[in-house]
């Protein structure tokens, strides 16, 4: 069986819909909303505001229900404090 190159794997990775909460496993399971594709990377943005970051698709996975709940709760708390999102 031939070895797949990173670009072959990226093409087989299904690109999520904009806004889908994703977990970056290369950054201590940081959760962010999917913003789009930037070359070989996916762009994610923190749910409570902040700068976007890029992640390799093989290091990103959809957030599970508990991770989504925590992220949405953090977003609501940030809004109630008046933080800029």
PDB file of N, CA, C and O in Angstrom:
ATOM      1  N   UNK A   1       0.849  -1.173   0.000  1.00  0.00           N
ATOM      2  CA  UNK A   1       0.000   0.000   0.000  1.00  0.00           C
ATOM      3  C   UNK A   1       0.893   1.234   0.000  1.00  0.00           C
ATOM      4  O   UNK A   1       1.767   1.336   0.860  1.00  0.00           O
ATOM      5  N   UNK A   2       0.712   2.186  -0.933  1.00  0.00           N
ATOM      6  CA  UNK A   2       1.587   3.353  -1.010  1.00  0.00           C
ATOM      7  C   UNK A   2       1.354   4.312   0.154  1.00  0.00           C
ATOM      8  O   UNK A   2       0.239   4.463   0.653  1.00  0.00           O
ATOM      9  N   UNK A   3       2.440   4.952   0.565  1.00  0.00           N
ATOM     10  CA  UNK A   3       2.393   5.957   1.637  1.00  0.00           C
ATOM     11  C   UNK A   3       1.690   7.204   1.125  1.00  0.00           C
ATOM     12  O   UNK A   3       1.974   7.665   0.020  1.00  0.00           O
ATOM     13  N   UNK A   4       0.771   7.757   1.922  1.00  0.00           N
ATOM     14  CA  UNK A   4       0.088   8.977   1.514  1.00  0.00           C
ATOM     15  C   UNK A   4       0.899  10.184   1.935  1.00  0.00           C
ATOM     16  O   UNK A   4       1.454  10.216   3.033  1.00  0.00           O
ATOM     17  N   UNK A   5       0.969  11.169   1.069  1.00  0.00           N
ATOM     18  CA  UNK A   5       1.631  12.416   1.424  1.00  0.00           C
ATOM     19  C   UNK A   5       0.657  13.278   2.212  1.00  0.00           C
ATOM     20  O   UNK A   5      -0.547  13.022   2.172  1.00  0.00           O
ATOM     21  N   UNK A   6       1.149  14.319   2.948  1.00  0.00           N
ATOM     22  CA  UNK A   6       0.241  15.180   3.707  1.00  0.00           C
ATOM     23  C   UNK A   6      -0.844  15.817   2.846  1.00  0.00           C
ATOM     24  O   UNK A   6      -1.972  15.992   3.306  1.00  0.00           O
ATOM     25  N   UNK A   7      -0.517  16.167   1.603  1.00  0.00           N
ATOM     26  CA  UNK A   7      -1.542  16.786   0.755  1.00  0.00           C
ATOM     27  C   UNK A   7      -2.616  15.788   0.374  1.00  0.00           C
ATOM     28  O   UNK A   7      -3.777  16.166   0.222  1.00  0.00           O
ATOM     29  N   UNK A   8      -2.251  14.498   0.212  1.00  0.00           N
ATOM     30  CA  UNK A   8      -3.254  13.481  -0.085  1.00  0.00           C
ATOM     31  C   UNK A   8      -4.221  13.328   1.088  1.00  0.00           C
ATOM     32  O   UNK A   8      -5.429  13.197   0.887  1.00  0.00           O
ATOM     33  N   UNK A   9      -3.694  13.344   2.302  1.00  0.00           N
ATOM     34  CA  UNK A   9      -4.548  13.214   3.485  1.00  0.00           C
ATOM     35  C   UNK A   9      -5.463  14.414   3.632  1.00  0.00           C
ATOM     36  O   UNK A   9      -6.622  14.265   4.018  1.00  0.00           O
ATOM     37  N   UNK A  10      -4.951  15.621   3.325  1.00  0.00           N
ATOM     38  CA  UNK A  10      -5.786  16.808   3.455  1.00  0.00           C
ATOM     39  C   UNK A  10      -6.961  16.746   2.495  1.00  0.00           C
ATOM     40  O   UNK A  10      -8.074  17.138   2.847  1.00  0.00           O
ATOM     41  N   UNK A  11      -6.724  16.259   1.287  1.00  0.00           N
ATOM     42  CA  UNK A  11      -7.796  16.178   0.310  1.00  0.00           C
ATOM     43  C   UNK A  11      -8.883  15.210   0.761  1.00  0.00           C
ATOM     44  O   UNK A  11     -10.052  15.393   0.420  1.00  0.00           O
ATOM     45  N   UNK A  12      -8.514  14.181   1.524  1.00  0.00           N
ATOM     46  CA  UNK A  12      -9.507  13.229   1.989  1.00  0.00           C
ATOM     47  C   UNK A  12     -10.199  13.714   3.256  1.00  0.00           C
ATOM     48  O   UNK A  12     -11.284  13.232   3.580  1.00  0.00           O
ATOM     49  N   UNK A  13      -9.591  14.667   3.990  1.00  0.00           N
ATOM     50  CA  UNK A  13     -10.224  15.209   5.191  1.00  0.00           C
ATOM     51  C   UNK A  13     -11.420  16.053   4.774  1.00  0.00           C
ATOM     52  O   UNK A  13     -11.310  16.899   3.886  1.00  0.00           O
ATOM     53  N   UNK A  14     -12.552  15.823   5.408  1.00  0.00           N
ATOM     54  CA  UNK A  14     -13.752  16.571   5.076  1.00  0.00           C
ATOM     55  C   UNK A  14     -13.694  17.934   5.736  1.00  0.00           C
ATOM     56  O   UNK A  14     -13.550  18.034   6.954  1.00  0.00           O
ATOM     57  N   UNK A  15     -13.806  18.978   4.941  1.00  0.00           N
ATOM     58  CA  UNK A  15     -13.761  20.346   5.457  1.00  0.00           C
ATOM     59  C   UNK A  15     -15.078  20.634   6.171  1.00  0.00           C
ATOM     60  O   UNK A  15     -16.150  20.457   5.592  1.00  0.00           O
ATOM     61  N   UNK A  16     -15.004  21.081   7.439  1.00  0.00           N
ATOM     62  CA  UNK A  16     -16.235  21.362   8.187  1.00  0.00           C
ATOM     63  C   UNK A  16     -16.926  22.629   7.693  1.00  0.00           C
ATOM     64  O   UNK A  16     -16.338  23.421   6.958  1.00  0.00           O
ATOM     65  N   UNK A  17     -18.166  22.808   8.101  1.00  0.00           N
ATOM     66  CA  UNK A  17     -18.902  24.024   7.775  1.00  0.00           C
ATOM     67  C   UNK A  17     -18.363  25.177   8.619  1.00  0.00           C
ATOM     68  O   UNK A  17     -17.886  24.974   9.735  1.00  0.00           O
ATOM     69  N   UNK A  18     -18.445  26.393   8.067  1.00  0.00           N
ATOM     70  CA  UNK A  18     -18.017  27.585   8.797  1.00  0.00           C
ATOM     71  C   UNK A  18     -18.789  27.653  10.115  1.00  0.00           C
ATOM     72  O   UNK A  18     -20.006  27.471  10.141  1.00  0.00           O
ATOM     73  N   UNK A  19     -18.071  27.915  11.202  1.00  0.00           N
ATOM     74  CA  UNK A  19     -18.686  28.030  12.525  1.00  0.00           C
ATOM     75  C   UNK A  19     -18.684  26.747  13.334  1.00  0.00           C
ATOM     76  O   UNK A  19     -18.965  26.781  14.532  1.00  0.00           O
ATOM     77  N   UNK A  20     -18.377  25.618  12.714  1.00  0.00           N
ATOM     78  CA  UNK A  20     -18.332  24.350  13.444  1.00  0.00           C
ATOM     79  C   UNK A  20     -17.263  24.425  14.523  1.00  0.00           C
ATOM     80  O   UNK A  20     -16.136  24.844  14.258  1.00  0.00           O
ATOM     81  N   UNK A  21     -17.610  24.025  15.727  1.00  0.00           N
ATOM     82  CA  UNK A  21     -16.625  24.023  16.810  1.00  0.00           C
ATOM     83  C   UNK A  21     -15.690  22.836  16.632  1.00  0.00           C
ATOM     84  O   UNK A  21     -16.122  21.689  16.520  1.00  0.00           O
ATOM     85  N   UNK A  22     -14.395  23.142  16.608  1.00  0.00           N
ATOM     86  CA  UNK A  22     -13.360  22.141  16.392  1.00  0.00           C
ATOM     87  C   UNK A  22     -12.386  22.164  17.562  1.00  0.00           C
ATOM     88  O   UNK A  22     -12.237  23.181  18.238  1.00  0.00           O
ATOM     89  N   UNK A  23     -11.729  21.044  17.792  1.00  0.00           N
ATOM     90  CA  UNK A  23     -10.717  20.917  18.837  1.00  0.00           C
ATOM     91  C   UNK A  23      -9.362  20.757  18.161  1.00  0.00           C
ATOM     92  O   UNK A  23      -9.185  19.912  17.284  1.00  0.00           O
ATOM     93  N   UNK A  24      -8.405  21.586  18.584  1.00  0.00           N
ATOM     94  CA  UNK A  24      -7.031  21.515  18.080  1.00  0.00           C
ATOM     95  C   UNK A  24      -6.241  20.630  19.033  1.00  0.00           C
ATOM     96  O   UNK A  24      -5.859  21.068  20.118  1.00  0.00           O
ATOM     97  N   UNK A  25      -5.997  19.393  18.633  1.00  0.00           N
ATOM     98  CA  UNK A  25      -5.304  18.438  19.506  1.00  0.00           C
ATOM     99  C   UNK A  25      -3.816  18.751  19.648  1.00  0.00           C
ATOM    100  O   UNK A  25      -3.161  18.215  20.542  1.00  0.00           O
ATOM    101  N   UNK A  26      -3.273  19.604  18.789  1.00  0.00           N
ATOM    102  CA  UNK A  26      -1.857  19.970  18.899  1.00  0.00           C
ATOM    103  C   UNK A  26      -1.649  21.134  19.863  1.00  0.00           C
ATOM    104  O   UNK A  26      -0.509  21.473  20.178  1.00  0.00           O
ATOM    105  N   UNK A  27      -2.723  21.747  20.332  1.00  0.00           N
ATOM    106  CA  UNK A  27      -2.627  22.884  21.251  1.00  0.00           C
ATOM    107  C   UNK A  27      -3.464  22.629  22.499  1.00  0.00           C
ATOM    108  O   UNK A  27      -4.335  23.428  22.846  1.00  0.00           O
ATOM    109  N   UNK A  28      -3.202  21.535  23.158  1.00  0.00           N
ATOM    110  CA  UNK A  28      -3.843  21.225  24.442  1.00  0.00           C
ATOM    111  C   UNK A  28      -5.376  21.220  24.343  1.00  0.00           C
ATOM    112  O   UNK A  28      -6.068  21.695  25.243  1.00  0.00           O
ATOM    113  N   UNK A  29      -5.891  20.675  23.236  1.00  0.00           N
ATOM    114  CA  UNK A  29      -7.338  20.551  23.014  1.00  0.00           C
ATOM    115  C   UNK A  29      -8.076  21.887  23.068  1.00  0.00           C
ATOM    116  O   UNK A  29      -9.178  21.982  23.608  1.00  0.00           O
ATOM    117  N   UNK A  30      -7.456  22.904  22.505  1.00  0.00           N
ATOM    118  CA  UNK A  30      -8.061  24.233  22.423  1.00  0.00           C
ATOM    119  C   UNK A  30      -9.248  24.185  21.455  1.00  0.00           C
ATOM    120  O   UNK A  30      -9.150  23.603  20.375  1.00  0.00           O
ATOM    121  N   UNK A  31     -10.361  24.797  21.845  1.00  0.00           N
ATOM    122  CA  UNK A  31     -11.583  24.775  21.038  1.00  0.00           C
ATOM    123  C   UNK A  31     -11.717  26.096  20.290  1.00  0.00           C
ATOM    124  O   UNK A  31     -11.502  27.169  20.854  1.00  0.00           O
ATOM    125  N   UNK A  32     -12.072  26.001  19.024  1.00  0.00           N
ATOM    126  CA  UNK A  32     -12.297  27.190  18.214  1.00  0.00           C
ATOM    127  C   UNK A  32     -13.317  26.922  17.132  1.00  0.00           C
ATOM    128  O   UNK A  32     -13.583  25.776  16.769  1.00  0.00           O
ATOM    129  N   UNK A  33     -13.879  27.992  16.628  1.00  0.00           N
ATOM    130  CA  UNK A  33     -14.830  27.890  15.533  1.00  0.00           C
ATOM    131  C   UNK A  33     -14.098  27.851  14.202  1.00  0.00           C
ATOM    132  O   UNK A  33     -13.179  28.637  13.969  1.00  0.00           O
ATOM    133  N   UNK A  34     -14.501  26.945  13.336  1.00  0.00           N
ATOM    134  CA  UNK A  34     -13.873  26.824  12.022  1.00  0.00           C
ATOM    135  C   UNK A  34     -14.188  28.058  11.199  1.00  0.00           C
ATOM    136  O   UNK A  34     -15.347  28.455  11.086  1.00  0.00           O
ATOM    137  N   UNK A  35     -13.133  28.681  10.609  1.00  0.00           N
ATOM    138  CA  UNK A  35     -13.291  29.909   9.827  1.00  0.00           C
ATOM    139  C   UNK A  35     -13.034  29.700   8.340  1.00  0.00           C
ATOM    140  O   UNK A  35     -13.524  30.474   7.518  1.00  0.00           O
ATOM    141  N   UNK A  36     -12.279  28.674   7.984  1.00  0.00           N
ATOM    142  CA  UNK A  36     -12.006  28.446   6.574  1.00  0.00           C
ATOM    143  C   UNK A  36     -10.673  27.752   6.367  1.00  0.00           C
ATOM    144  O   UNK A  36      -9.988  27.377   7.318  1.00  0.00           O
ATOM    145  N   UNK A  37     -10.324  27.593   5.102  1.00  0.00           N
ATOM    146  CA  UNK A  37      -9.087  26.922   4.716  1.00  0.00           C
ATOM    147  C   UNK A  37      -8.077  27.982   4.308  1.00  0.00           C
ATOM    148  O   UNK A  37      -8.395  28.899   3.550  1.00  0.00           O
ATOM    149  N   UNK A  38      -6.851  27.847   4.820  1.00  0.00           N
ATOM    150  CA  UNK A  38      -5.761  28.766   4.490  1.00  0.00           C
ATOM    151  C   UNK A  38      -4.582  27.930   4.007  1.00  0.00           C
ATOM    152  O   UNK A  38      -3.735  27.522   4.801  1.00  0.00           O
ATOM    153  N   UNK A  39      -4.533  27.681   2.713  1.00  0.00           N
ATOM    154  CA  UNK A  39      -3.479  26.828   2.168  1.00  0.00           C
ATOM    155  C   UNK A  39      -3.647  25.419   2.691  1.00  0.00           C
ATOM    156  O   UNK A  39      -4.726  24.839   2.566  1.00  0.00           O
ATOM    157  N   UNK A  40      -2.584  24.845   3.286  1.00  0.00           N
ATOM    158  CA  UNK A  40      -2.696  23.483   3.812  1.00  0.00           C
ATOM    159  C   UNK A  40      -3.284  23.436   5.228  1.00  0.00           C
ATOM    160  O   UNK A  40      -3.384  22.358   5.812  1.00  0.00           O
ATOM    161  N   UNK A  41      -3.668  24.574   5.780  1.00  0.00           N
ATOM    162  CA  UNK A  41      -4.151  24.643   7.162  1.00  0.00           C
ATOM    163  C   UNK A  41      -5.620  25.018   7.220  1.00  0.00           C
ATOM    164  O   UNK A  41      -6.193  25.516   6.251  1.00  0.00           O
ATOM    165  N   UNK A  42      -6.224  24.763   8.391  1.00  0.00           N
ATOM    166  CA  UNK A  42      -7.563  25.232   8.690  1.00  0.00           C
ATOM    167  C   UNK A  42      -7.437  26.363   9.689  1.00  0.00           C
ATOM    168  O   UNK A  42      -6.615  26.292  10.602  1.00  0.00           O
ATOM    169  N   UNK A  43      -8.232  27.401   9.534  1.00  0.00           N
ATOM    170  CA  UNK A  43      -8.239  28.537  10.451  1.00  0.00           C
ATOM    171  C   UNK A  43      -9.334  28.336  11.491  1.00  0.00           C
ATOM    172  O   UNK A  43     -10.481  28.034  11.162  1.00  0.00           O
ATOM    173  N   UNK A  44      -8.955  28.510  12.746  1.00  0.00           N
ATOM    174  CA  UNK A  44      -9.900  28.425  13.859  1.00  0.00           C
ATOM    175  C   UNK A  44      -9.838  29.733  14.635  1.00  0.00           C
ATOM    176  O   UNK A  44      -8.798  30.389  14.676  1.00  0.00           O
ATOM    177  N   UNK A  45     -10.955  30.109  15.252  1.00  0.00           N
ATOM    178  CA  UNK A  45     -11.008  31.330  16.052  1.00  0.00           C
ATOM    179  C   UNK A  45     -11.547  30.975  17.433  1.00  0.00           C
ATOM    180  O   UNK A  45     -12.517  30.224  17.541  1.00  0.00           O
ATOM    181  N   UNK A  46     -10.928  31.508  18.496  1.00  0.00           N
ATOM    182  CA  UNK A  46     -11.417  31.216  19.845  1.00  0.00           C
ATOM    183  C   UNK A  46     -12.884  31.620  20.005  1.00  0.00           C
ATOM    184  O   UNK A  46     -13.312  32.632  19.452  1.00  0.00           O
ATOM    185  N   UNK A  47     -13.639  30.847  20.746  1.00  0.00           N
ATOM    186  CA  UNK A  47     -15.066  31.120  20.910  1.00  0.00           C
ATOM    187  C   UNK A  47     -15.320  32.385  21.716  1.00  0.00           C
ATOM    188  O   UNK A  47     -16.378  32.998  21.570  1.00  0.00           O
ATOM    189  N   UNK A  48     -14.387  32.790  22.557  1.00  0.00           N
ATOM    190  CA  UNK A  48     -14.554  33.991  23.379  1.00  0.00           C
ATOM    191  C   UNK A  48     -13.836  35.191  22.790  1.00  0.00           C
ATOM    192  O   UNK A  48     -13.572  36.164  23.495  1.00  0.00           O
ATOM    193  N   UNK A  49     -13.520  35.132  21.510  1.00  0.00           N
ATOM    194  CA  UNK A  49     -12.835  36.245  20.854  1.00  0.00           C
ATOM    195  C   UNK A  49     -11.334  36.055  20.891  1.00  0.00           C
ATOM    196  O   UNK A  49     -10.812  35.260  21.672  1.00  0.00           O
ATOM    197  N   UNK A  50     -10.657  36.783  20.053  1.00  0.00           N
ATOM    198  CA  UNK A  50      -9.203  36.683  19.998  1.00  0.00           C
ATOM    199  C   UNK A  50      -8.743  36.410  18.585  1.00  0.00           C
ATOM    200  O   UNK A  50      -9.534  36.396  17.642  1.00  0.00           O
ATOM    201  N   UNK A  51      -7.464  36.196  18.461  1.00  0.00           N
ATOM    202  CA  UNK A  51      -6.855  35.989  17.159  1.00  0.00           C
ATOM    203  C   UNK A  51      -7.085  34.567  16.650  1.00  0.00           C
ATOM    204  O   UNK A  51      -7.065  33.601  17.413  1.00  0.00           O
ATOM    205  N   UNK A  52      -7.301  34.473  15.348  1.00  0.00           N
ATOM    206  CA  UNK A  52      -7.407  33.169  14.709  1.00  0.00           C
ATOM    207  C   UNK A  52      -6.048  32.486  14.751  1.00  0.00           C
ATOM    208  O   UNK A  52      -5.009  33.141  14.837  1.00  0.00           O
ATOM    209  N   UNK A  53      -6.074  31.177  14.690  1.00  0.00           N
ATOM    210  CA  UNK A  53      -4.837  30.414  14.551  1.00  0.00           C
ATOM    211  C   UNK A  53      -5.058  29.343  13.504  1.00  0.00           C
ATOM    212  O   UNK A  53      -6.190  29.027  13.137  1.00  0.00           O
ATOM    213  N   UNK A  54      -3.962  28.795  13.034  1.00  0.00           N
ATOM    214  CA  UNK A  54      -4.037  27.771  11.995  1.00  0.00           C
ATOM    215  C   UNK A  54      -3.636  26.425  12.569  1.00  0.00           C
ATOM    216  O   UNK A  54      -2.775  26.327  13.444  1.00  0.00           O
ATOM    217  N   UNK A  55      -4.279  25.399  12.057  1.00  0.00           N
ATOM    218  CA  UNK A  55      -4.031  24.037  12.510  1.00  0.00           C
ATOM    219  C   UNK A  55      -4.000  23.121  11.287  1.00  0.00           C
ATOM    220  O   UNK A  55      -4.738  23.321  10.322  1.00  0.00           O
ATOM    221  N   UNK A  56      -3.144  22.129  11.351  1.00  0.00           N
ATOM    222  CA  UNK A  56      -3.148  21.110  10.299  1.00  0.00           C
ATOM    223  C   UNK A  56      -4.427  20.290  10.449  1.00  0.00           C
ATOM    224  O   UNK A  56      -4.824  19.971  11.570  1.00  0.00           O
ATOM    225  N   UNK A  57      -5.076  19.945   9.342  1.00  0.00           N
ATOM    226  CA  UNK A  57      -6.338  19.197   9.424  1.00  0.00           C
ATOM    227  C   UNK A  57      -6.229  17.901  10.229  1.00  0.00           C
ATOM    228  O   UNK A  57      -7.192  17.500  10.882  1.00  0.00           O
ATOM    229  N   UNK A  58      -5.075  17.246  10.190  1.00  0.00           N
ATOM    230  CA  UNK A  58      -4.945  15.989  10.938  1.00  0.00           C
ATOM    231  C   UNK A  58      -4.901  16.204  12.454  1.00  0.00           C
ATOM    232  O   UNK A  58      -5.013  15.245  13.217  1.00  0.00           O
ATOM    233  N   UNK A  59      -4.739  17.460  12.895  1.00  0.00           N
ATOM    234  CA  UNK A  59      -4.731  17.782  14.329  1.00  0.00           C
ATOM    235  C   UNK A  59      -6.053  18.404  14.776  1.00  0.00           C
ATOM    236  O   UNK A  59      -6.159  18.883  15.905  1.00  0.00           O
ATOM    237  N   UNK A  60      -7.052  18.401  13.910  1.00  0.00           N
ATOM    238  CA  UNK A  60      -8.353  18.984  14.254  1.00  0.00           C
ATOM    239  C   UNK A  60      -9.433  17.912  14.207  1.00  0.00           C
ATOM    240  O   UNK A  60      -9.443  17.040  13.337  1.00  0.00           O
ATOM    241  N   UNK A  61     -10.336  18.007  15.169  1.00  0.00           N
ATOM    242  CA  UNK A  61     -11.478  17.095  15.204  1.00  0.00           C
ATOM    243  C   UNK A  61     -12.696  17.884  15.690  1.00  0.00           C
ATOM    244  O   UNK A  61     -12.541  18.896  16.375  1.00  0.00           O
ATOM    245  N   UNK A  62     -13.898  17.434  15.344  1.00  0.00           N
ATOM    246  CA  UNK A  62     -15.094  18.125  15.843  1.00  0.00           C
ATOM    247  C   UNK A  62     -15.179  18.024  17.365  1.00  0.00           C
ATOM    248  O   UNK A  62     -14.813  17.006  17.952  1.00  0.00           O
ATOM    249  N   UNK A  63     -15.661  19.086  17.987  1.00  0.00           N
ATOM    250  CA  UNK A  63     -15.833  19.086  19.439  1.00  0.00           C
ATOM    251  C   UNK A  63     -16.940  18.113  19.823  1.00  0.00           C
ATOM    252  O   UNK A  63     -17.959  18.019  19.140  1.00  0.00           O
ATOM    253  N   UNK A  64     -16.732  17.388  20.926  1.00  0.00           N
ATOM    254  CA  UNK A  64     -17.773  16.493  21.406  1.00  0.00           C
ATOM    255  C   UNK A  64     -18.827  17.323  22.154  1.00  0.00           C
ATOM    256  O   UNK A  64     -18.608  18.512  22.388  1.00  0.00           O
ATOM    257  N   UNK A  65     -19.952  16.733  22.527  1.00  0.00           N
ATOM    258  CA  UNK A  65     -21.027  17.512  23.166  1.00  0.00           C
ATOM    259  C   UNK A  65     -20.579  18.275  24.418  1.00  0.00           C
ATOM    260  O   UNK A  65     -20.989  19.419  24.608  1.00  0.00           O
ATOM    261  N   UNK A  66     -19.757  17.677  25.265  1.00  0.00           N
ATOM    262  CA  UNK A  66     -19.309  18.369  26.486  1.00  0.00           C
ATOM    263  C   UNK A  66     -18.400  19.544  26.142  1.00  0.00           C
ATOM    264  O   UNK A  66     -18.493  20.600  26.768  1.00  0.00           O
ATOM    265  N   UNK A  67     -17.525  19.374  25.157  1.00  0.00           N
ATOM    266  CA  UNK A  67     -16.639  20.467  24.742  1.00  0.00           C
ATOM    267  C   UNK A  67     -17.443  21.616  24.131  1.00  0.00           C
ATOM    268  O   UNK A  67     -17.126  22.785  24.351  1.00  0.00           O
ATOM    269  N   UNK A  68     -18.487  21.280  23.361  1.00  0.00           N
ATOM    270  CA  UNK A  68     -19.348  22.327  22.792  1.00  0.00           C
ATOM    271  C   UNK A  68     -20.082  23.077  23.890  1.00  0.00           C
ATOM    272  O   UNK A  68     -20.186  24.302  23.843  1.00  0.00           O
ATOM    273  N   UNK A  69     -20.591  22.353  24.879  1.00  0.00           N
ATOM    274  CA  UNK A  69     -21.296  22.978  25.996  1.00  0.00           C
ATOM    275  C   UNK A  69     -20.379  23.930  26.761  1.00  0.00           C
ATOM    276  O   UNK A  69     -20.778  25.049  27.084  1.00  0.00           O
ATOM    277  N   UNK A  70     -19.154  23.492  27.051  1.00  0.00           N
ATOM    278  CA  UNK A  70     -18.201  24.354  27.756  1.00  0.00           C
ATOM    279  C   UNK A  70     -17.872  25.604  26.959  1.00  0.00           C
ATOM    280  O   UNK A  70     -17.789  26.699  27.515  1.00  0.00           O
ATOM    281  N   UNK A  71     -17.683  25.438  25.648  1.00  0.00           N
ATOM    282  CA  UNK A  71     -17.343  26.581  24.792  1.00  0.00           C
ATOM    283  C   UNK A  71     -18.502  27.571  24.731  1.00  0.00           C
ATOM    284  O   UNK A  71     -18.286  28.778  24.830  1.00  0.00           O
ATOM    285  N   UNK A  72     -19.718  27.078  24.569  1.00  0.00           N
ATOM    286  CA  UNK A  72     -20.879  27.969  24.517  1.00  0.00           C
ATOM    287  C   UNK A  72     -21.090  28.672  25.849  1.00  0.00           C
ATOM    288  O   UNK A  72     -21.455  29.847  25.879  1.00  0.00           O
ATOM    289  N   UNK A  73     -20.864  27.970  26.941  1.00  0.00           N
ATOM    290  CA  UNK A  73     -20.986  28.571  28.269  1.00  0.00           C
ATOM    291  C   UNK A  73     -19.934  29.667  28.457  1.00  0.00           C
ATOM    292  O   UNK A  73     -20.237  30.734  28.991  1.00  0.00           O
ATOM    293  N   UNK A  74     -18.717  29.410  28.025  1.00  0.00           N
ATOM    294  CA  UNK A  74     -17.655  30.415  28.123  1.00  0.00           C
ATOM    295  C   UNK A  74     -18.001  31.643  27.288  1.00  0.00           C
ATOM    296  O   UNK A  74     -17.751  32.773  27.707  1.00  0.00           O
ATOM    297  N   UNK A  75     -18.578  31.421  26.106  1.00  0.00           N
ATOM    298  CA  UNK A  75     -18.982  32.546  25.247  1.00  0.00           C
ATOM    299  C   UNK A  75     -20.071  33.379  25.926  1.00  0.00           C
ATOM    300  O   UNK A  75     -20.004  34.608  25.918  1.00  0.00           O
ATOM    301  N   UNK A  76     -21.058  32.726  26.505  1.00  0.00           N
ATOM    302  CA  UNK A  76     -22.133  33.445  27.210  1.00  0.00           C
ATOM    303  C   UNK A  76     -21.583  34.238  28.395  1.00  0.00           C
ATOM    304  O   UNK A  76     -21.988  35.377  28.626  1.00  0.00           O
ATOM    305  N   UNK A  77     -20.665  33.637  29.138  1.00  0.00           N
ATOM    306  CA  UNK A  77     -20.060  34.344  30.270  1.00  0.00           C
ATOM    307  C   UNK A  77     -19.274  35.559  29.805  1.00  0.00           C
ATOM    308  O   UNK A  77     -19.322  36.611  30.443  1.00  0.00           O
ATOM    309  N   UNK A  78     -18.552  35.426  28.702  1.00  0.00           N
ATOM    310  CA  UNK A  78     -17.774  36.549  28.170  1.00  0.00           C
ATOM    311  C   UNK A  78     -18.711  37.678  27.738  1.00  0.00           C
ATOM    312  O   UNK A  78     -18.429  38.848  27.995  1.00  0.00           O
ATOM    313  N   UNK A  79     -19.815  37.337  27.090  1.00  0.00           N
ATOM    314  CA  UNK A  79     -20.784  38.364  26.697  1.00  0.00           C
ATOM    315  C   UNK A  79     -21.368  39.070  27.906  1.00  0.00           C
ATOM    316  O   UNK A  79     -21.541  40.289  27.888  1.00  0.00           O
ATOM    317  N   UNK A  80     -21.679  38.312  28.970  1.00  0.00           N
ATOM    318  CA  UNK A  80     -22.286  38.920  30.155  1.00  0.00           C
ATOM    319  C   UNK A  80     -21.303  39.853  30.868  1.00  0.00           C
ATOM    320  O   UNK A  80     -21.719  40.783  31.559  1.00  0.00           O
ATOM    321  N   UNK A  81     -20.008  39.605  30.701  1.00  0.00           N
ATOM    322  CA  UNK A  81     -18.984  40.505  31.275  1.00  0.00           C
ATOM    323  C   UNK A  81     -18.757  41.731  30.399  1.00  0.00           C
ATOM    324  O   UNK A  81     -18.109  42.691  30.816  1.00  0.00           O
ATOM    325  N   UNK A  82     -19.293  41.691  29.191  1.00  0.00           N
ATOM    326  CA  UNK A  82     -19.092  42.805  28.271  1.00  0.00           C
ATOM    327  C   UNK A  82     -17.821  42.701  27.454  1.00  0.00           C
ATOM    328  O   UNK A  82     -17.382  43.687  26.863  1.00  0.00           O
ATOM    329  N   UNK A  83     -17.218  41.508  27.412  1.00  0.00           N
ATOM    330  CA  UNK A  83     -16.018  41.311  26.604  1.00  0.00           C
ATOM    331  C   UNK A  83     -16.334  41.479  25.121  1.00  0.00           C
ATOM    332  O   UNK A  83     -17.438  41.175  24.671  1.00  0.00           O
ATOM    333  N   UNK A  84     -15.358  41.964  24.374  1.00  0.00           N
ATOM    334  CA  UNK A  84     -15.518  42.104  22.930  1.00  0.00           C
ATOM    335  C   UNK A  84     -15.269  40.749  22.296  1.00  0.00           C
ATOM    336  O   UNK A  84     -14.195  40.171  22.461  1.00  0.00           O
ATOM    337  N   UNK A  85     -16.252  40.242  21.573  1.00  0.00           N
ATOM    338  CA  UNK A  85     -16.106  38.920  20.945  1.00  0.00           C
ATOM    339  C   UNK A  85     -15.829  39.092  19.509  1.00  0.00           C
ATOM    340  O   UNK A  85     -15.671  38.107  18.789  1.00  0.00           O
TER     341      UNK A  85
END
